[in-house]
Amino acid sequence: MTTRVYLVRHGATELSAEDRFAGAVDVRLSDEGRDQARRLGIRLSAEPITVAYASPMDRTMETARLITEPHGITVMAADGLREIAHGRWEGMKRDEVEQQFPDEYRRYEHDPYSFAPSGGESGLQVTARALPALLSIVENHCDERILIVSHKATIRLLLSTILGFDPRKYRDRLDQSPCALNILDFKDLIHVRLTLFNDTSHYCGDVPEVPHARLSKAWSDQRT
């Protein structure tokens, strides 16, 4: 048997369009984000999902509740699935951080895995709490179909670790759109494969847009 995890980023929020650091900010879903989650709920309505977990933030819990409405199951909060905390950068736009804290931002662009801004977390710290949380859920629900709703950086760090990517490059090499669907299949806690990645066809068609602001500065500067 195989344990299947539907790993979803929360829907669009009131700050998504502004490209602000909002890892620890408890921002709500926007109307667009709620529509994205409802559409994903319809898409997954025929899947035999029996259990649902989410980061305790408002945006993730609401996304999970909207997705699981057709299944009538309760969403459980898992603190380890929280988004990376950006410390004193929280609520600021990327260019504002670069102007006010140029040394910190330069180190962050170079290696967001080992570096943490003042008062924030490194990617390594996030992985150290998020990966055990994910594996514990899988272990406790062997052979089930599980919905997990988390955040952009947290999901990319988890996938980097599981797939053996260099986690220092997670911001360059992996994208994660609002309410994107990823599917992980676990044969056991060691053998896992990524079956679907960053899929948003439930609300934007078959071909995704070219990402800009969602990735690192190197990608944001490219407009073609």
C-alpha positions in Angstrom: 0.0 0.0 0.0 1.0 3.6 -0.5 0.4 6.7 1.7 -0.5 9.6 -0.5 0.0 13.2 0.7 -1.7 16.1 -1.0 0.7 18.9 0.0 -0.9 22.3 -0.7 0.3 25.9 -0.4 -2.4 28.2 1.1 -4.4 30.3 -1.3 -3.7 33.9 -2.2 -3.8 36.4 0.7 -4.3 40.1 1.1 -0.5 40.6 0.9 0.3 38.2 -1.9 0.1 40.8 -4.7 2.4 43.1 -2.7 5.3 40.6 -2.5 5.9 41.2 1.2 7.7 39.0 3.7 4.8 37.7 5.8 5.9 34.4 7.2 4.9 35.0 10.8 2.2 37.6 10.0 -1.3 36.0 10.4 -2.7 37.5 7.3 -6.1 36.3 6.0 -7.0 34.8 2.6 -8.2 37.2 0.0 -11.4 36.5 -1.9 -9.2 35.2 -4.7 -7.5 32.8 -2.3 -10.8 31.4 -1.1 -12.0 30.9 -4.7 -8.7 29.0 -5.4 -9.2 26.8 -2.3 -12.9 26.0 -3.2 -11.8 25.1 -6.8 -9.2 22.7 -5.4 -11.8 21.3 -3.0 -14.0 20.5 -6.0 -11.0 18.9 -7.8 -10.2 16.7 -4.9 -13.8 15.9 -3.9 -13.7 12.4 -5.3 -10.3 11.6 -3.7 -10.6 9.4 -0.5 -9.1 12.0 1.8 -9.6 10.8 5.4 -7.4 13.3 7.4 -6.3 16.9 7.1 -3.5 18.9 8.8 -2.5 22.5 8.4 -0.1 25.1 9.8 -2.0 26.9 12.6 -2.0 30.2 10.7 -5.4 31.6 9.6 -4.5 31.4 5.9 -3.6 27.7 6.0 -6.4 26.6 8.3 -9.0 28.4 6.2 -7.5 26.9 3.0 -7.7 23.4 4.4 -11.2 23.8 5.7 -12.4 25.0 2.3 -10.7 22.1 0.5 -12.1 19.5 2.8 -15.7 20.8 2.9 -16.8 17.9 0.5 -15.2 15.3 2.9 -16.7 16.6 6.1 -13.5 16.1 8.1 -11.9 18.2 10.8 -8.6 20.1 10.1 -6.0 19.6 12.7 -3.3 22.2 13.4 0.4 21.1 13.2 2.8 23.8 14.5 5.8 22.3 12.7 4.2 23.2 9.3 4.4 27.0 10.0 6.1 29.3 7.5 9.6 30.5 7.9 9.8 33.5 10.3 11.5 36.6 8.8 12.2 38.4 12.0 12.5 42.2 11.6 11.7 41.9 7.9 8.1 40.8 8.5 5.6 43.0 6.6 8.3 44.6 4.5 8.7 44.5 0.7 11.8 42.9 -0.8 13.2 46.2 -2.1 12.6 47.8 1.3 14.6 45.1 3.1 17.4 45.4 0.5 17.6 49.1 1.2 17.4 49.0 5.0 19.3 45.8 5.7 21.7 45.4 2.7 24.2 43.1 4.4 21.5 40.8 5.7 19.7 40.7 2.4 23.0 39.9 0.5 23.7 37.0 2.8 20.1 35.8 2.5 20.3 35.8 -1.3 23.5 33.9 -1.2 22.4 31.2 1.2 18.9 31.3 2.7 19.3 27.8 4.1 22.0 28.6 6.7 21.4 32.3 7.2 18.6 33.9 9.2 17.7 37.6 9.4 17.7 39.2 12.9 14.9 37.6 14.9 14.0 35.1 12.2 14.7 31.6 11.1 17.0 29.9 8.7 15.9 27.4 6.2 17.7 24.8 8.2 15.7 25.6 11.3 12.5 25.3 9.3 13.5 22.0 7.9 14.4 20.7 11.4 10.8 21.2 12.6 8.8 20.7 9.4 10.3 17.4 8.2 9.7 15.5 11.5 6.1 16.9 11.5 5.5 15.6 8.0 7.0 12.2 8.7 5.1 11.9 11.9 1.8 12.5 10.1 2.7 9.9 7.4 3.7 7.4 10.1 0.4 7.9 12.0 -1.8 7.6 8.9 -0.1 4.8 7.0 -1.9 3.9 3.7 -4.3 6.8 4.0 -4.9 9.8 1.8 -3.8 12.9 3.7 -4.3 16.7 3.0 -1.5 18.9 4.4 -1.7 22.7 3.9 1.5 24.7 4.5 3.5 27.6 3.1 5.7 28.5 0.2 9.1 28.4 1.8 8.3 25.5 4.1 7.0 23.3 1.2 10.0 24.1 -1.0 12.4 23.2 1.9 10.6 19.9 2.5 10.7 19.0 -1.2 14.4 20.0 -1.5 15.2 17.7 1.4 13.0 14.8 0.3 14.3 14.9 -3.3 17.9 15.5 -2.4 18.3 19.0 -3.9 20.8 21.5 -2.7 18.6 23.3 -0.1 20.7 26.5 -0.5 19.1 26.9 -3.9 15.4 26.2 -2.9 14.4 29.8 -3.7 15.9 29.7 -7.2 15.0 26.1 -8.3 11.5 25.5 -6.9 8.4 27.6 -7.3 5.1 27.3 -5.3 2.1 29.3 -6.5 -0.9 30.1 -4.2 -3.0 27.1 -3.6 -0.7 24.9 -5.7 -1.2 21.2 -5.4 1.8 18.8 -4.9 1.4 15.1 -4.4 3.9 12.9 -2.5 3.6 9.1 -2.5 5.2 7.3 0.5 5.9 3.6 0.3 7.5 4.0 3.7 9.3 6.8 5.5 12.4 6.3 3.4 10.9 5.7 -0.1 9.0 8.7 -1.3 8.4 10.1 -4.8 7.0 13.5 -6.0 4.1 12.6 -8.3 2.8 16.1 -8.9 4.4 19.5 -8.4 3.1 23.1 -8.2 -0.1 22.3 -10.1 -2.7 25.1 -10.4 -4.8 23.8 -13.2 -7.9 23.9 -10.9 -8.0 27.7 -11.3 -5.6 28.9 -14.0 -5.6 26.4 -16.8 -2.9 24.0 -18.0 0.1 26.3 -18.5 1.4 28.3 -15.5 2.7 31.8 -15.9 6.4 32.6 -15.9 7.3 33.3 -12.2 9.0 36.6 -11.3 8.5 38.0 -7.8 7.8 34.6 -6.2 11.4 33.5 -6.6 14.8 35.0 -5.7 16.0 38.3 -7.0 17.8 36.7 -9.9 14.5 35.6 -11.4 12.6 38.8 -10.4 14.9 40.9 -12.5 14.0 38.9 -15.6 10.9 40.1 -17.4 10.8 37.9 -20.5 
